[in-house]
Each structure stands twice: as C-alpha cells, then as structure tokens.
C-alpha cells in the first residue's frame, strides 16, 4: 500500500473540518438583525397564538457580552440571541416602570 494512502483519512478529516468552519463563518457574516428579529417574531406569534402579531416585537442590543440582541415581544417574552442567531435562554421580560 502506498505511503500517501495512510495520510488520506487525515486529509479528508481536515477538508471536512475546514468546510464546516467555512459554513459557520458564512452564516455569521450574512446573518442580519432583521433576520433574527423576523425569526423570533414569527416564533412569538406561533407560541402565543391568537392576538399576537409580529409587530409586537422589537430588538435592542444586549449588555451581556455573550448575547448579541434581545428580541422583546409584547412585554411578555424576551429572546436573548447570540451572534450565531441561537436562542440563549428564554425568560420573561422585566416589567417596565
């Protein structure tokens, strides 16, 4: 068996890992605030049902360094979102004074 054949699995593994990292970078580079707000507004409407509208939702930048945006909907729910567009931990919105 040729010597290069033994290194082939390592080369394939490196190529696959590179493709996954490129894909992750592409998603982060092309993810906009509008995409995130629309996604979580649609989720809010699906979760709350009748009476909920997508226009009930707004977003603000987060103070926490691990959170990119906080999408607040209807004063009831907030969706903290990281830079990859993932939901960090849903929690009820704090009452405004």
N, C-alpha and C positions, 0 to 999 in steps of 0.2 A: 504494500500500500504506500502511495507517495506521502512524503512528509507534510506537504501542504494540506492534505486531506484531514490530518489531525487538527489543524487550526481552523478548518471550515466552520465548526459549530461556534467557536468564539467570534468569528467574523459575522455570522448570521445573527448571533445574540447582540452584538454591538450595533449592527444595522437596525434591528427591530427596536432596540432601546433608543437609538437616535431618532427614528420615525415617531415614536411615542412622545419624546421630548419636543420635537418639532411641532407635533399636533397640539400639545399643551400650550406652547408659546403662541401658536397661531390663534388659538381660542382666546387667550388673554389679550393679544394685540387687537383683535377685532370685536371684542365684547364692549358694547357701549352702555352708558347709563340707561338709555331708552330701552334697550333690550331687556335689561334687568327689571326695570320698573314695569314694563308691559307683562313680563312673565309672572311676576309676583302679584300684579293687579289681577291678572286672569286667575291665578291660584286663589286669591282672596274671594273673587266672585264665585268660583266653584265651591269653596269651603263654606261661605256664608249663605249662599242660596239667594232666595228672593229678597229684593230690596237692596242688595249690594250692587254697586256699579264700579267700573274700572276708574271712573273719575273721582272716586273717594280716596284714591291713593296718591301720596306724594313721597318724595325721597329726599333725604338730607345726608350730607357726608357724616361719617361716623367719627367719633373722637377716639375710639379704640383702634390701635394700630393693626389689629388682626381683622378688622371689619372695614369694608370699603364704603358701602352705603347702607342706610337703614330705610326701608320702604315702609311707610306708615299708612295704614288703611283704615278709614272710618273711625279713628280714635280708639279702636278696639284691639287691633293687632299690629305688631311691628315685625318685620322680617329683616334681621341683620344678614347682610350678604358679604362674602369675601370677594377678593379680586377675580377669582375664577367663576363667579356667579353662583356659588354654592350657598345654601342657607346654613348659617352658623348655628343658631338656636332660636326658634320662635319663642316669643314671650309677649305677654300682654303689654300694651303701650301704657306708659305712665300717664296719669291724669294731668291735664294741663291746668294751670291756675289762672 
